[in-house]
């Protein structure tokens, strides 16, 4: 039957999918089905926002590569300038590859529906230490400020994927902090609808998300 979606604002935001179907029973002619699709709707929204952001992020290095490639093609530049331009093209190409790999990771995770996660028990302290030591702080910027982490905090997660995700957040924190502001990382215990977990926060001096 026909399906419609309704949004409920109270007692909290929910999205319901409603459909009316014919019944095969003798005493009931129609059945009204209601399905909570709040999570699916939020995932679709986040995916759409991510793809829009990725498209904008790809446009910047592509424009740079296109412009500098035309410069080399149309103008006779000196050897020093030529090397500088080629270095820029190489750096911007690496940035594009990074963004494309992130998109491919997203597509693979979605296709595999979480089956490619290699979950293991680890301490949050070891994950934070690995992130801090593996991140190249931009020249002239203050190193990551890490608040003391409870050594007893543990999580079950895919170490490589969580490490990569945290590196991306830290990298963006430096990228979008104007005037060389400090970047701080802190951890705390968290709960969501009765489920205990661990929160990892990255604070910067940017405009926020």
Secondary structure, DSSP 4 states (H G I P E B T S, - for coil): --EEEEEE-SSS-EEEEEEEEE--SSS-SEEEEEEE-HHHHHHHHHHHHHHHHHHHHHHHHHHHHHHHHHHHHHS---HHHHHHHHHHHHHHHHHHHHHHHHHHHHHHHHHHTTTT--EEEEEHHHHHHHHHHH--PPTTPPPPEEPPP-TT-EEEEEHHHHHHHHHHHHHHHHHT-GGG---EEEEEEEEETTEEEEEEEEE-SS---
